[in-house]
Amino acid sequence: MLAPGTAVRVHDDWPETRGPCHIRTPYYVRGASGTVVRHLGDFHNPEDLAFARPAATLPLYHVRFDPAAIWPEGTAGDEIVIEIFEHWLDAA
C-alpha cells in the first residue's frame, strides 16, 4: 500500500488503442507526476468488471496533481485530486 505523501507517476499507457476497454484513469494525467493524498480502500477493478471478467481487489487512492503541470491556465490555489487505482501508479 502507498503511504500518503508518496510521489507517484501515472502510467503513460493507452490501452484503448489496443481494443475495447474501460479505463477510469483520465487521459490528461497519464504520464503525469503526483502525490498520494490518501488510501480510499480496496475495490474490484472496474476495468475487468465492465466486461464481466473476474476482477482483482485493488487499492484505490486520491492522488493530487499540480494544476499548472496539467492545465497551464490554472489559477493559484487550484487543486486537482483524482481517484486512481494502484496498478496505474509507479513510485516517482
N, C-alpha and C positions, 0 to 999 in steps of 0.2 A: 504494500500500500504506500502511496506517495504522501508525504507529510506536507501540511500547509507551509508555504514559503518555498517549496521546491521549484526550481527553474526547469521548465519543460519546453519542448518544441513539438509542434503538431506535425505528424507525418505529411509530407508533400506527396500525397498519393491521390489518384483519380480513378477509383475502381469503377465508376460509372462509364468510363471509356472502354471497359473490358466486357461489358454486358449488363444485363438487368441487375440492379442492386437497389438497396435502400440505405442511404448514408445520412446519419444525423449530424455529422461534423460539417459545419458551414465551409463552403469553398474559400471564403475570404480569410480564414485563419489557417488554411493548410500551408505548412512551411513556416508559420509564424512562431515566435517565442513568447511564452507567457509564464505566469506564476500560479501554482496551485493555491487556491484560497481555502477549500475545504473538501473533504470526502463526503459525498451525499448519501452513500450507501452502495449496496451491490444489487445489480439488476440484470435480468436476462437481456442478452444482446439483441437489440431491435433489428439489427442488420440481418439476423437469422430469422427472428420471429416474423418479419414481413413476408417471408417465403415459406412459413410453416415448417422450418427446419429446426432440429434440436438446437437450443440456444444456451451457451455457457453463461454463467453468472459472472459479471464483470464489475469492477469498481467504477463508479461514476464520480466525477469531480466538477467543481466550479473552478474554472481557470480564468485568470484576469490577464488582459492584454492591454498594452499601451495603445490608446486610440490613435495617436499620431503615426504609429507603425502600420496601422490598418487603413485608416482614413485620414490623410493629411489635413483635411479641412476641419478636423475635430476641434473642440473648444477646451481650453484649460478646465480641469475638473471633470471632464467626461470620463467614463469608465466603461469598458467592455468586459462583461463576465459571461462566459458560455459554459454550458454543461457538455463535458466531453468524456467519453469512456476511455479507460486506461490504455486499451490496445491501440489507440490513436496517438499516444504520447510517448516521447523519449525524453530521458534526462538531458537537459541542455548543457 
